[in-house]
């Protein structure tokens, strides 16, 4: 069958064209996929952002608990070392007193030819009264020295017992702290797991929205980096009239960055690594928390750091933002320092972020809690 427009006339052709267009639009409307309303998209996006913010806050709480554990461990080690040194000193003093007692006994034996000298033997072996008084006075002095020696031994023993009691008390308190931190960690990790499960249920529904949010965040970070670079250039221009005070460059910065990049992708684990460089869980050859990573990398170039972001912040040489160099440490916190990473240049830093994550490189502009930078020298 062949369709023909003959006989329709101009008006008929116009009516037919209008009808065809209407049919096409209706067909297109019903065949096109239905999109979520802007209101629903905004609601889902707000809900996802709220859950992510809660996860970030819980992660921060876990990180604070980890750093508290690290600081407590350092303090306990210091106390145990001091007590051990005290015990050694007391042991030497006790040995010296025992030796003094032995010498004193030998001297008495040499004088009287017997270990014990009674009052009667002194009386019977003395030819005159003056001699008796002299020997009696000597015996009294010897007895007094013996009592002093015994009193010193008793006092030292009491001091040792007191030190031991304090050590046991410190150990008991530390055990309680570790149990409390472990329970707190498990509770926080449970909250993280619950929140992440709920967030995962939303991700399938709002995958496209998450992608749009990531693109928006990337633009914001790029804009923040651009502004930081412009500010850096402006400050450099202003400082050309005089030499600005700054910390001398670090000769080990490039080495530290090179070492740190070898651990990209290594899992995060709180209070890791152990003293012998292992992962506490045994699931991985090595793992890190934030200050554990920086401590480990600097130890490879001969710079000993303690396993605490607060300690590293307090001991480093402060560096202005515009003078940061690769290998400097960057610190984060609000009321106190609770996170640390390694600056790698171009506005980026390397760090062990949080539970469930790995060692990675991220832009400084992605963090709102940046406090400052510091530098260590060999």
C-alpha positions as YAML, in Angstrom:
chain: A
units: angstrom
residues:
- id: 1
  name: UNK
  ca: [0.00, 0.00, 0.00]
- id: 2
  name: UNK
  ca: [1.36, 3.40, -1.00]
- id: 3
  name: UNK
  ca: [0.40, 6.45, 1.04]
- id: 4
  name: UNK
  ca: [-0.22, 9.63, -1.00]
- id: 5
  name: UNK
  ca: [-0.78, 13.29, 0.02]
- id: 6
  name: UNK
  ca: [-2.66, 14.07, -3.16]
- id: 7
  name: UNK
  ca: [-6.07, 15.60, -2.51]
- id: 8
  name: UNK
  ca: [-5.16, 16.91, 0.95]
- id: 9
  name: UNK
  ca: [-4.42, 20.45, -0.20]
- id: 10
  name: UNK
  ca: [-2.17, 22.89, 1.62]
- id: 11
  name: UNK
  ca: [-4.33, 23.10, 4.75]
- id: 12
  name: UNK
  ca: [-4.68, 19.33, 4.87]
- id: 13
  name: UNK
  ca: [-0.92, 18.87, 4.64]
- id: 14
  name: UNK
  ca: [-0.44, 21.33, 7.51]
- id: 15
  name: UNK
  ca: [-2.98, 19.48, 9.67]
- id: 16
  name: UNK
  ca: [-1.27, 16.19, 8.90]
- id: 17
  name: UNK
  ca: [2.18, 17.59, 9.75]
- id: 18
  name: UNK
  ca: [0.84, 18.92, 13.08]
- id: 19
  name: UNK
  ca: [-0.72, 15.57, 13.89]
- id: 20
  name: UNK
  ca: [2.47, 13.67, 13.00]
- id: 21
  name: UNK
  ca: [4.52, 16.00, 15.18]
- id: 22
  name: UNK
  ca: [2.10, 15.52, 18.09]
- id: 23
  name: UNK
  ca: [2.26, 11.75, 17.75]
- id: 24
  name: UNK
  ca: [6.06, 11.87, 17.67]
- id: 25
  name: UNK
  ca: [6.24, 14.00, 20.82]
- id: 26
  name: UNK
  ca: [3.85, 11.74, 22.70]
- id: 27
  name: UNK
  ca: [5.78, 8.66, 21.62]
- id: 28
  name: UNK
  ca: [9.04, 10.25, 22.64]
- id: 29
  name: UNK
  ca: [7.61, 11.25, 26.01]
- id: 30
  name: UNK
  ca: [6.44, 7.77, 26.88]
- id: 31
  name: UNK
  ca: [9.55, 6.05, 25.49]
- id: 32
  name: UNK
  ca: [12.06, 8.31, 27.29]
- id: 33
  name: UNK
  ca: [13.40, 7.20, 30.70]
- id: 34
  name: UNK
  ca: [11.94, 8.90, 33.75]
- id: 35
  name: UNK
  ca: [14.45, 11.04, 35.68]
- id: 36
  name: UNK
  ca: [14.34, 11.72, 39.38]
- id: 37
  name: UNK
  ca: [12.96, 15.08, 40.33]
- id: 38
  name: UNK
  ca: [15.46, 17.74, 41.43]
- id: 39
  name: UNK
  ca: [13.91, 17.62, 44.90]
- id: 40
  name: UNK
  ca: [14.48, 13.87, 45.25]
- id: 41
  name: UNK
  ca: [18.02, 14.20, 43.91]
- id: 42
  name: UNK
  ca: [18.75, 16.96, 46.42]
- id: 43
  name: UNK
  ca: [17.31, 14.87, 49.26]
- id: 44
  name: UNK
  ca: [19.37, 11.81, 48.36]
- id: 45
  name: UNK
  ca: [22.49, 13.88, 47.91]
- id: 46
  name: UNK
  ca: [21.99, 15.56, 51.29]
- id: 47
  name: UNK
  ca: [21.41, 12.20, 52.93]
- id: 48
  name: UNK
  ca: [24.58, 10.74, 51.39]
- id: 49
  name: UNK
  ca: [26.59, 13.79, 52.44]
- id: 50
  name: UNK
  ca: [25.25, 13.53, 55.98]
- id: 51
  name: UNK
  ca: [26.21, 9.86, 56.22]
- id: 52
  name: UNK
  ca: [29.66, 10.55, 54.81]
- id: 53
  name: UNK
  ca: [30.15, 13.37, 57.30]
- id: 54
  name: UNK
  ca: [29.19, 11.03, 60.12]
- id: 55
  name: UNK
  ca: [31.67, 8.43, 58.88]
- id: 56
  name: UNK
  ca: [34.43, 11.04, 58.66]
- id: 57
  name: UNK
  ca: [33.69, 12.21, 62.20]
- id: 58
  name: UNK
  ca: [33.70, 8.64, 63.53]
- id: 59
  name: UNK
  ca: [36.97, 8.02, 61.68]
- id: 60
  name: UNK
  ca: [38.41, 11.10, 63.39]
- id: 61
  name: UNK
  ca: [37.30, 9.75, 66.77]
- id: 62
  name: UNK
  ca: [39.01, 6.44, 66.01]
- id: 63
  name: UNK
  ca: [42.17, 8.23, 64.96]
- id: 64
  name: UNK
  ca: [42.16, 10.21, 68.21]
- id: 65
  name: UNK
  ca: [41.80, 6.96, 70.18]
- id: 66
  name: UNK
  ca: [44.75, 5.48, 68.29]
- id: 67
  name: UNK
  ca: [46.94, 8.50, 69.04]
- id: 68
  name: UNK
  ca: [45.92, 8.36, 72.71]
- id: 69
  name: UNK
  ca: [47.04, 4.73, 72.74]
- id: 70
  name: UNK
  ca: [50.37, 5.65, 71.10]
- id: 71
  name: UNK
  ca: [51.03, 8.42, 73.63]
- id: 72
  name: UNK
  ca: [50.11, 6.16, 76.55]
- id: 73
  name: UNK
  ca: [52.49, 3.48, 75.26]
- id: 74
  name: UNK
  ca: [55.36, 5.95, 75.03]
- id: 75
  name: UNK
  ca: [54.68, 7.16, 78.57]
- id: 76
  name: UNK
  ca: [54.61, 3.60, 79.93]
- id: 77
  name: UNK
  ca: [57.93, 2.78, 78.24]
- id: 78
  name: UNK
  ca: [59.51, 5.87, 79.77]
- id: 79
  name: UNK
  ca: [58.27, 4.91, 83.26]
- id: 80
  name: UNK
  ca: [59.46, 1.31, 82.92]
- id: 81
  name: UNK
  ca: [62.89, 2.47, 81.77]
- id: 82
  name: UNK
  ca: [63.19, 4.88, 84.71]
- id: 83
  name: UNK
  ca: [62.12, 2.18, 87.19]
- id: 84
  name: UNK
  ca: [64.61, -0.29, 85.71]
- id: 85
  name: UNK
  ca: [67.42, 2.25, 86.10]
- id: 86
  name: UNK
  ca: [66.34, 2.91, 89.71]
- id: 87
  name: UNK
  ca: [66.35, -0.81, 90.47]
- id: 88
  name: UNK
  ca: [69.87, -1.12, 89.08]
- id: 89
  name: UNK
  ca: [71.05, 1.79, 91.24]
- id: 90
  name: UNK
  ca: [69.45, 0.28, 94.34]
- id: 91
  name: UNK
  ca: [70.97, -3.11, 93.59]
- id: 92
  name: UNK
  ca: [74.44, -1.58, 93.34]
- id: 93
  name: UNK
  ca: [73.91, 0.33, 96.60]
- id: 94
  name: UNK
  ca: [72.79, -2.86, 98.37]
- id: 95
  name: UNK
  ca: [75.85, -4.75, 97.15]
- id: 96
  name: UNK
  ca: [78.11, -1.94, 98.39]
- id: 97
  name: UNK
  ca: [76.46, -2.06, 101.82]
- id: 98
  name: UNK
  ca: [76.84, -5.83, 102.01]
- id: 99
  name: UNK
  ca: [80.53, -5.45, 101.12]
- id: 100
  name: UNK
  ca: [80.92, -2.76, 103.81]
- id: 101
  name: UNK
  ca: [79.36, -5.08, 106.39]
- id: 102
  name: UNK
  ca: [81.75, -7.87, 105.37]
- id: 103
  name: UNK
  ca: [84.78, -5.59, 105.72]
- id: 104
  name: UNK
  ca: [83.55, -4.43, 109.11]
- id: 105
  name: UNK
  ca: [83.13, -8.01, 110.33]
- id: 106
  name: UNK
  ca: [86.61, -8.94, 109.14]
- id: 107
  name: UNK
  ca: [88.05, -5.93, 110.97]
- id: 108
  name: UNK
  ca: [86.38, -7.00, 114.22]
- id: 109
  name: UNK
  ca: [87.67, -10.54, 113.81]
- id: 110
  name: UNK
  ca: [91.16, -9.20, 113.18]
- id: 111
  name: UNK
  ca: [91.04, -7.16, 116.37]
- id: 112
  name: UNK
  ca: [89.50, -9.70, 118.72]
- id: 113
  name: UNK
  ca: [90.35, -12.94, 116.87]
- id: 114
  name: UNK
  ca: [86.69, -14.00, 117.31]
- id: 115
  name: UNK
  ca: [83.49, -13.12, 115.50]
- id: 116
  name: UNK
  ca: [81.59, -12.23, 118.68]
- id: 117
  name: UNK
  ca: [83.02, -10.31, 121.65]
- id: 118
  name: UNK
  ca: [80.93, -10.28, 124.83]
- id: 119
  name: UNK
  ca: [80.92, -7.65, 127.55]
- id: 120
  name: UNK
  ca: [82.32, -10.24, 130.02]
- id: 121
  name: UNK
  ca: [85.31, -11.08, 127.77]
- id: 122
  name: UNK
  ca: [86.12, -7.38, 127.44]
- id: 123
  name: UNK
  ca: [86.04, -7.05, 131.24]
- id: 124
  name: UNK
  ca: [88.18, -10.14, 131.86]
- id: 125
  name: UNK
  ca: [90.84, -9.34, 129.25]
- id: 126
  name: UNK
  ca: [91.34, -5.69, 130.30]
- id: 127
  name: UNK
  ca: [94.23, -5.04, 132.69]
- id: 128
  name: UNK
  ca: [93.14, -1.58, 133.92]
- id: 129
  name: UNK
  ca: [89.93, 0.41, 134.08]
- id: 130
  name: UNK
  ca: [90.98, 2.98, 131.46]
- id: 131
  name: UNK
  ca: [91.72, 0.21, 129.00]
- id: 132
  name: UNK
  ca: [88.34, -1.28, 129.79]
- id: 133
  name: UNK
  ca: [86.61, 2.03, 129.09]
- id: 134
  name: UNK
  ca: [88.44, 2.49, 125.79]
- id: 135
  name: UNK
  ca: [87.57, -1.00, 124.57]
- id: 136
  name: UNK
  ca: [84.00, -0.65, 125.79]
- id: 137
  name: UNK
  ca: [83.65, 2.69, 123.90]
- id: 138
  name: UNK
  ca: [85.04, 1.03, 120.78]
- id: 139
  name: UNK
  ca: [82.52, -1.84, 121.06]
- id: 140
  name: UNK
  ca: [79.68, 0.64, 121.45]
- id: 141
  name: UNK
  ca: [80.80, 2.51, 118.31]
- id: 142
  name: UNK
  ca: [81.07, -0.75, 116.39]
- id: 143
  name: UNK
  ca: [77.58, -1.75, 117.52]
- id: 144
  name: UNK
  ca: [76.29, 1.67, 116.48]
- id: 145
  name: UNK
  ca: [77.86, 1.28, 113.03]
- id: 146
  name: UNK
  ca: [76.26, -2.16, 112.72]
- id: 147
  name: UNK
  ca: [72.84, -0.69, 113.52]
- id: 148
  name: UNK
  ca: [73.38, 2.08, 110.95]
- id: 149
  name: UNK
  ca: [74.27, -0.48, 108.30]
- id: 150
  name: UNK
  ca: [71.20, -2.56, 109.11]
- id: 151
  name: UNK
  ca: [69.01, 0.56, 109.02]
- id: 152
  name: UNK
  ca: [70.35, 1.48, 105.57]
- id: 153
  name: UNK
  ca: [69.62, -2.05, 104.30]
- id: 154
  name: UNK
  ca: [66.08, -1.88, 105.67]
- id: 155
  name: UNK
  ca: [65.52, 1.54, 104.09]
- id: 156
  name: UNK
  ca: [66.79, 0.40, 100.72]
- id: 157
  name: UNK
  ca: [64.57, -2.68, 100.86]
- id: 158
  name: UNK
  ca: [61.58, -0.45, 101.62]
- id: 159
  name: UNK
  ca: [62.47, 1.79, 98.68]
- id: 160
  name: UNK
  ca: [62.66, -1.22, 96.36]
- id: 161
  name: UNK
  ca: [59.30, -2.48, 97.57]
- id: 162
  name: UNK
  ca: [57.79, 0.98, 97.06]
- id: 163
  name: UNK
  ca: [59.18, 1.18, 93.54]
- id: 164
  name: UNK
  ca: [57.85, -2.28, 92.74]
- id: 165
  name: UNK
  ca: [54.43, -1.34, 94.07]
- id: 166
  name: UNK
  ca: [54.37, 1.77, 91.88]
- id: 167
  name: UNK
  ca: [55.38, -0.30, 88.86]
- id: 168
  name: UNK
  ca: [52.61, -2.80, 89.47]
- id: 169
  name: UNK
  ca: [50.15, 0.06, 89.88]
- id: 170
  name: UNK
  ca: [51.33, 1.65, 86.60]
- id: 171
  name: UNK
  ca: [51.05, -1.69, 84.81]
- id: 172
  name: UNK
  ca: [47.54, -2.24, 86.14]
- id: 173
  name: UNK
  ca: [46.47, 1.25, 85.04]
- id: 174
  name: UNK
  ca: [47.99, 0.73, 81.59]
- id: 175
  name: UNK
  ca: [46.22, -2.61, 81.19]
- id: 176
  name: UNK
  ca: [42.93, -0.90, 82.07]
- id: 177
  name: UNK
  ca: [43.65, 1.87, 79.57]
- id: 178
  name: UNK
  ca: [44.41, -0.66, 76.83]
- id: 179
  name: UNK
  ca: [41.19, -2.59, 77.57]
- id: 180
  name: UNK
  ca: [39.23, 0.65, 77.49]
- id: 181
  name: UNK
  ca: [40.84, 1.74, 74.21]
- id: 182
  name: UNK
  ca: [40.20, -1.67, 72.66]
- id: 183
  name: UNK
  ca: [36.53, -1.56, 73.67]
- id: 184
  name: UNK
  ca: [36.28, 2.01, 72.37]
- id: 185
  name: UNK
  ca: [37.92, 1.00, 69.09]
- id: 186
  name: UNK
  ca: [35.55, -1.95, 68.62]
- id: 187
  name: UNK
  ca: [32.56, 0.25, 69.36]
- id: 188
  name: UNK
  ca: [33.69, 2.91, 66.89]
- id: 189
  name: UNK
  ca: [34.53, 0.34, 64.23]
- id: 190
  name: UNK
  ca: [31.06, -1.15, 64.70]
- id: 191
  name: UNK
  ca: [29.53, 2.27, 64.14]
- id: 192
  name: UNK
  ca: [31.66, 2.75, 61.02]
- id: 193
  name: UNK
  ca: [30.58, -0.64, 59.67]
- id: 194
  name: UNK
  ca: [26.93, 0.17, 60.27]
- id: 195
  name: UNK
  ca: [27.17, 3.58, 58.64]
- id: 196
  name: UNK
  ca: [29.08, 2.23, 55.64]
- id: 197
  name: UNK
  ca: [26.51, -0.51, 55.12]
- id: 198
  name: UNK
  ca: [23.74, 2.09, 55.07]
- id: 199
  name: UNK
  ca: [25.72, 4.28, 52.73]
- id: 200
  name: UNK
  ca: [26.32, 1.32, 50.41]
- id: 201
  name: UNK
  ca: [22.56, 0.84, 50.15]
- id: 202
  name: UNK
  ca: [22.29, 4.40, 48.83]
- id: 203
  name: UNK
  ca: [25.23, 4.27, 46.43]
- id: 204
  name: UNK
  ca: [23.47, 2.21, 43.75]
- id: 205
  name: UNK
  ca: [20.54, 4.60, 43.69]
- id: 206
  name: UNK
  ca: [22.64, 7.78, 43.59]
- id: 207
  name: UNK
  ca: [25.71, 6.61, 41.60]
- id: 208
  name: UNK
  ca: [25.22, 9.32, 39.04]
- id: 209
  name: UNK
  ca: [24.84, 11.93, 41.78]
- id: 210
  name: UNK
  ca: [28.03, 10.75, 43.49]
- id: 211
  name: UNK
  ca: [29.90, 11.12, 40.22]
- id: 212
  name: UNK
  ca: [28.56, 14.64, 39.82]
- id: 213
  name: UNK
  ca: [29.58, 15.43, 43.40]
- id: 214
  name: UNK
  ca: [33.09, 14.09, 42.81]
- id: 215
  name: UNK
  ca: [33.42, 16.27, 39.71]
- id: 216
  name: UNK
  ca: [32.20, 19.27, 41.69]
- id: 217
  name: UNK
  ca: [34.66, 18.55, 44.51]
- id: 218
  name: UNK
  ca: [37.47, 18.18, 41.96]
- id: 219
  name: UNK
  ca: [36.62, 21.60, 40.56]
- id: 220
  name: UNK
  ca: [36.57, 23.08, 44.07]
- id: 221
  name: UNK
  ca: [39.94, 21.51, 44.90]
- id: 222
  name: UNK
  ca: [41.42, 22.75, 41.65]
- id: 223
  name: UNK
  ca: [40.06, 26.22, 42.37]
- id: 224
  name: UNK
  ca: [41.45, 26.10, 45.93]
- id: 225
  name: UNK
  ca: [44.84, 25.02, 44.60]
- id: 226
  name: UNK
  ca: [44.79, 27.78, 41.99]
- id: 227
  name: UNK
  ca: [43.99, 30.36, 44.67]
- id: 228
  name: UNK
  ca: [46.75, 28.98, 46.91]
- id: 229
  name: UNK
  ca: [49.23, 29.26, 44.07]
- id: 230
  name: UNK
  ca: [48.11, 32.80, 43.32]
- id: 231
  name: UNK
  ca: [48.46, 33.70, 47.01]
- id: 232
  name: UNK
  ca: [51.91, 32.12, 47.08]
- id: 233
  name: UNK
  ca: [52.95, 34.14, 44.04]
- id: 234
  name: UNK
  ca: [51.54, 37.31, 45.59]
- id: 235
  name: UNK
  ca: [53.46, 36.77, 48.83]
- id: 236
  name: UNK
  ca: [56.64, 36.02, 46.90]
- id: 237
  name: UNK
  ca: [56.20, 39.29, 45.02]
- id: 238
  name: UNK
  ca: [55.72, 41.20, 48.26]
- id: 239
  name: UNK
  ca: [58.77, 39.59, 49.86]
- id: 240
  name: UNK
  ca: [61.16, 40.57, 47.08]
- id: 241
  name: UNK
  ca: [61.90, 43.81, 48.90]
- id: 242
  name: UNK
  ca: [63.50, 41.88, 51.83]
- id: 243
  name: UNK
  ca: [64.63, 38.39, 52.72]
- id: 244
  name: UNK
  ca: [61.84, 36.48, 54.45]
- id: 245
  name: UNK
  ca: [62.82, 34.32, 57.44]
- id: 246
  name: UNK
  ca: [62.47, 30.62, 56.67]
- id: 247
  name: UNK
  ca: [63.78, 27.27, 57.80]
- id: 248
  name: UNK
  ca: [66.81, 25.97, 55.86]
- id: 249
  name: UNK
  ca: [66.04, 23.36, 53.21]
- id: 250
  name: UNK
  ca: [66.05, 19.70, 54.19]
- id: 251
  name: UNK
  ca: [68.73, 17.47, 52.61]
- id: 252
  name: UNK
  ca: [66.65, 14.33, 53.24]
- id: 253
  name: UNK
  ca: [63.24, 15.49, 51.99]
- id: 254
  name: UNK
  ca: [63.49, 13.83, 48.56]
- id: 255
  name: UNK
  ca: [64.69, 10.57, 50.15]
- id: 256
  name: UNK
  ca: [61.76, 10.52, 52.58]
- id: 257
  name: UNK
  ca: [59.25, 11.08, 49.76]
- id: 258
  name: UNK
  ca: [60.85, 8.34, 47.65]
- id: 259
  name: UNK
  ca: [60.68, 5.90, 50.55]
- id: 260
  name: UNK
  ca: [57.09, 6.84, 51.43]
- id: 261
  name: UNK
  ca: [55.87, 6.28, 47.85]
- id: 262
  name: UNK
  ca: [57.02, 2.67, 48.09]
- id: 263
  name: UNK
  ca: [54.22, 2.08, 50.57]
- id: 264
  name: UNK
  ca: [51.34, 3.44, 48.48]
- id: 265
  name: UNK
  ca: [48.44, 1.00, 48.77]
- id: 266
  name: UNK
  ca: [49.63, -0.47, 52.09]
- id: 267
  name: UNK
  ca: [46.63, -0.98, 54.45]
- id: 268
  name: UNK
  ca: [45.91, 1.30, 57.42]
- id: 269
  name: UNK
  ca: [45.91, -0.24, 60.89]
- id: 270
  name: UNK
  ca: [45.84, 1.61, 64.16]
- id: 271
  name: UNK
  ca: [49.01, 1.58, 66.35]
- id: 272
  name: UNK
  ca: [51.00, 0.05, 63.48]
- id: 273
  name: UNK
  ca: [53.71, -0.93, 62.80]
- id: 274
  name: UNK
  ca: [55.07, -2.79, 65.84]
- id: 275
  name: UNK
  ca: [58.59, -2.13, 67.14]
- id: 276
  name: UNK
  ca: [60.01, -4.84, 64.85]
- id: 277
  name: UNK
  ca: [58.20, -3.43, 61.78]
- id: 278
  name: UNK
  ca: [55.33, -5.94, 61.58]
- id: 279
  name: UNK
  ca: [51.57, -5.52, 61.17]
- id: 280
  name: UNK
  ca: [49.83, -6.34, 64.51]
- id: 281
  name: UNK
  ca: [47.07, -8.41, 62.84]
- id: 282
  name: UNK
  ca: [49.46, -10.65, 60.91]
- id: 283
  name: UNK
  ca: [47.19, -10.32, 57.85]
- id: 284
  name: UNK
  ca: [49.72, -8.17, 56.00]
- id: 285
  name: UNK
  ca: [53.51, -8.00, 55.88]
- id: 286
  name: UNK
  ca: [53.34, -4.36, 57.00]
- id: 287
  name: UNK
  ca: [50.69, -1.75, 57.75]
- id: 288
  name: UNK
  ca: [50.62, 1.75, 59.21]
- id: 289
  name: UNK
  ca: [48.65, 4.38, 61.04]
- id: 290
  name: UNK
  ca: [49.43, 8.02, 60.26]
- id: 291
  name: UNK
  ca: [52.29, 8.68, 62.72]
- id: 292
  name: UNK
  ca: [53.55, 5.11, 62.31]
- id: 293
  name: UNK
  ca: [54.09, 5.75, 58.58]
- id: 294
  name: UNK
  ca: [56.03, 8.98, 59.14]
- id: 295
  name: UNK
  ca: [58.08, 7.40, 61.95]
- id: 296
  name: UNK
  ca: [58.96, 4.42, 59.74]
- id: 297
  name: UNK
  ca: [59.95, 6.48, 56.67]
- id: 298
  name: UNK
  ca: [62.16, 8.86, 58.65]
- id: 299
  name: UNK
  ca: [63.83, 5.96, 60.46]
- id: 300
  name: UNK
  ca: [65.05, 4.72, 57.06]
- id: 301
  name: UNK
  ca: [67.13, 7.91, 56.67]
- id: 302
  name: UNK
  ca: [68.45, 7.88, 60.23]
- id: 303
  name: UNK
  ca: [66.00, 10.30, 61.86]
- id: 304
  name: UNK
  ca: [64.33, 8.70, 64.92]
- id: 305
  name: UNK
  ca: [60.77, 9.91, 65.58]
- id: 306
  name: UNK
  ca: [58.32, 8.75, 68.22]
- id: 307
  name: UNK
  ca: [55.03, 7.11, 67.27]
- id: 308
  name: UNK
  ca: [52.82, 10.15, 67.95]
- id: 309
  name: UNK
  ca: [51.59, 12.92, 65.66]
- id: 310
  name: UNK
  ca: [51.50, 15.38, 68.59]
- id: 311
  name: UNK
  ca: [55.11, 14.54, 69.52]
- id: 312
  name: UNK
  ca: [56.23, 14.98, 65.90]
- id: 313
  name: UNK
  ca: [54.43, 18.34, 65.67]
- id: 314
  name: UNK
  ca: [56.03, 19.65, 68.87]
- id: 315
  name: UNK
  ca: [59.57, 18.49, 67.91]
- id: 316
  name: UNK
  ca: [59.63, 19.61, 64.25]
- id: 317
  name: UNK
  ca: [60.93, 22.95, 62.98]
- id: 318
  name: UNK
  ca: [57.92, 25.07, 61.88]
- id: 319
  name: UNK
  ca: [57.70, 25.83, 58.14]
- id: 320
  name: UNK
  ca: [55.43, 28.43, 56.50]
- id: 321
  name: UNK
  ca: [52.94, 27.19, 53.92]
- id: 322
  name: UNK
  ca: [54.65, 29.01, 51.07]
- id: 323
  name: UNK
  ca: [58.04, 27.53, 52.06]
- id: 324
  name: UNK
  ca: [56.98, 23.88, 52.30]
- id: 325
  name: UNK
  ca: [59.23, 21.37, 50.54]
- id: 326
  name: UNK
  ca: [58.80, 17.67, 49.70]
- id: 327
  name: UNK
  ca: [59.59, 15.63, 52.81]
- id: 328
  name: UNK
  ca: [58.11, 18.14, 55.27]
- id: 329
  name: UNK
  ca: [55.45, 16.82, 57.63]
- id: 330
  name: UNK
  ca: [51.95, 18.32, 57.45]
- id: 331
  name: UNK
  ca: [49.74, 18.24, 60.54]
- id: 332
  name: UNK
  ca: [45.98, 18.31, 61.04]
- id: 333
  name: UNK
  ca: [43.72, 18.89, 64.03]
- id: 334
  name: UNK
  ca: [41.13, 21.06, 65.68]
- id: 335
  name: UNK
  ca: [41.55, 21.33, 69.44]
- id: 336
  name: UNK
  ca: [44.74, 19.27, 69.23]
- id: 337
  name: UNK
  ca: [46.92, 17.45, 66.67]
- id: 338
  name: UNK
  ca: [45.48, 14.09, 65.61]
- id: 339
  name: UNK
  ca: [46.79, 13.41, 62.08]
- id: 340
  name: UNK
  ca: [50.06, 13.72, 60.14]
- id: 341
  name: UNK
  ca: [51.23, 13.16, 56.56]
- id: 342
  name: UNK
  ca: [54.23, 13.78, 54.29]
- id: 343
  name: UNK
  ca: [54.18, 16.70, 51.82]
- id: 344
  name: UNK
  ca: [55.14, 15.47, 48.32]
- id: 345
  name: UNK
  ca: [54.88, 18.77, 46.41]
- id: 346
  name: UNK
  ca: [52.35, 20.48, 44.11]
- id: 347
  name: UNK
  ca: [49.89, 20.92, 46.98]
- id: 348
  name: UNK
  ca: [49.65, 17.16, 47.64]
- id: 349
  name: UNK
  ca: [50.52, 15.02, 50.64]
- id: 350
  name: UNK
  ca: [50.94, 11.29, 51.31]
- id: 351
  name: UNK
  ca: [49.35, 9.70, 54.37]
- id: 352
  name: UNK
  ca: [47.79, 6.64, 55.98]
- id: 353
  name: UNK
  ca: [44.24, 7.95, 56.13]
- id: 354
  name: UNK
  ca: [41.91, 5.81, 58.25]
- id: 355
  name: UNK
  ca: [40.50, 2.35, 59.00]
- id: 356
  name: UNK
  ca: [39.50, 0.49, 55.84]
- id: 357
  name: UNK
  ca: [41.68, 2.71, 53.67]
- id: 358
  name: UNK
  ca: [45.28, 2.54, 52.40]
- id: 359
  name: UNK
  ca: [48.33, 4.77, 52.10]
- id: 360
  name: UNK
  ca: [47.53, 7.31, 49.38]
- id: 361
  name: UNK
  ca: [48.28, 10.76, 47.99]
- id: 362
  name: UNK
  ca: [45.65, 13.49, 48.30]
- id: 363
  name: UNK
  ca: [45.53, 17.28, 47.85]
- id: 364
  name: UNK
  ca: [45.91, 19.46, 50.93]
- id: 365
  name: UNK
  ca: [42.92, 21.46, 49.72]
- id: 366
  name: UNK
  ca: [40.72, 18.42, 50.43]
- id: 367
  name: UNK
  ca: [41.27, 18.89, 54.19]
- id: 368
  name: UNK
  ca: [39.70, 21.64, 56.27]
- id: 369
  name: UNK
  ca: [41.69, 20.86, 59.43]
- id: 370
  name: UNK
  ca: [45.23, 21.66, 58.19]
- id: 371
  name: UNK
  ca: [47.25, 23.16, 61.07]
- id: 372
  name: UNK
  ca: [50.75, 23.64, 59.70]
- id: 373
  name: UNK
  ca: [53.98, 22.01, 58.53]
- id: 374
  name: UNK
  ca: [57.24, 21.03, 60.19]
- id: 375
  name: UNK
  ca: [60.70, 19.87, 59.12]
- id: 376
  name: UNK
  ca: [63.20, 17.38, 60.57]
- id: 377
  name: UNK
  ca: [66.90, 17.27, 59.85]
- id: 378
  name: UNK
  ca: [69.37, 14.35, 60.03]
...
